[in-house]
Amino acid sequence: MTVSPPNETVWHRSELKRMRLLAGGLLVVMLALFGVTSAMETAWPWLAYPRAFAESAMVGACADWFAVVALFRHPLGLPIPHTAIVPRQQKRIGESLGLFIANNFLSPAVVTARLERIDAADWAARWLKKPDNAKSAAATLQGLLPPLRDRLGGDHIRSGICNLIRNLTDSMQAGPTAARMLSVLVANGYHDTLFYLAIDLAEAFLNGHGDGIRQKVTKCSPRWIPGWIDDTVTDAFLTEFRESLEAARAASHPWRTDYHEAIDRFRIRLAEDPGLRDQCERVKADLVNHTVTGGGIDWLAREVETALTAPGGILSEGLERALLAGANYLDNDPHIRAMINHWARKLVLSTVIPNRAEIGAFIGEVVARWDTATLVDKLELQVGKDLQYIRINGTLVGGLAGLIIFTVARLFH
């Protein structure tokens, strides 16, 4: 059973206590009035009228107190028949409530009229446009993946990912794909980075192997040539070579131009040369079927599986962005929104209406399973204050009725 907020429960309990004191206090007043008028009636005969009022008011107050208490418990703890009605009839109350809801709230006419006023797509769009909601929905969707993985089996999923990677690799032509990748690298200037790297490696080689080069030159030089001449020539060559490498860094250097032209020719050959294309396909097949590559694909499959199921991973971020994009799409496309609303209404009508009897029975079962003491307490807190007005009204109306009867009887007497 739904629990009221603590502050609301305290307020209801305070109001119920106040009304009980008021109704009980009124009964005490009537009892005092009856005692005073009964004692002084001999001296003042006209007190017979307020005495009749007080006497009937006490009867009305006691009768209505009994009726109110009998709804929820046995008066004075006595097992009087037909009392404690709510606890004894809890199951029947639940069945009646479920039947009432099924027949009056879930009827086709009522549900259809209500659904026509509900814009489910607009509500979903506004809800998903809030980042926290989209993030929560994405986390919920991703949370469904680990149980699904366990259900299907991790090996089966990894095998599927491996097959997907291999199929994607087989479907791509290695030569044209490499040509497109090379075009992207050239367009962004990354091929010049490779050119600079080659110059750096050549300079590092010369700086690190100068002595070895001199020794090689001296060893290969004729014996009649003095060693100092070999060293001088070698040093001059190395210096000139270093200067040429440094000069090649300029954008207009012929080496750079030749390098760019060679890259362009190779890129065209990758895309158009059948022989080179077939050679690339053979290399691709050898790589895919190689043991090391196969292990790499298995590793990649495991990494993809982990990324898909890890909280806050790439899939979670992708789902969140997709939900936000879908919300914006719904917000700006009336046709899609109307179609989704139509589907939502059709879904509700096809599920709720045919099963309204089962829904009513479910409500009855839920009410029947509620804790009796809790049920009585909650109901009494909600309606007990109004029921105390019955006691007050019963006191006053009973007194007036008794006074009228007493007055009429006196007149006829």
Buried (B, 14 or more C-beta within 10 A) or exposed (E): EEEBEEEEBEEBBEBBEEBBEEBBEBBEBBBEBBEBBBEEBEEEEEBBBBBBBBBBBBBBBBBBBBBBBBBBBBBEEEEEEEBBBBBEEBEEBBBBBBBEBBEEEBEEEEBEEEBEEEBBBBEBBBEBBEEEBBBBBBBEBBEEBEEEBEEEEEEEBBEEBBEEBBEEBEEEBBBBBBBBEBBEBBEEEEBBEEBEEBBEEBBEEBEEEBEEBBBEBBEEBEEEEEEEEBBEBBBEEBEEBBEEBEEBBEEEBEBBEEBBEEBBEBBEBBBEBEEBBEEBBEEBEEBBEEEEBBEBBBEBBBEBBEEBBBEEEEBBEEBBEEBBEBBEEBBEBEEBBEEBBEEBBEEBBEEBBEBBEEBBBBBBEEBBEBEEEEBBBBBBBEBBBEBBBBBBBBBBBBBBBBBEEBEEEEEEE
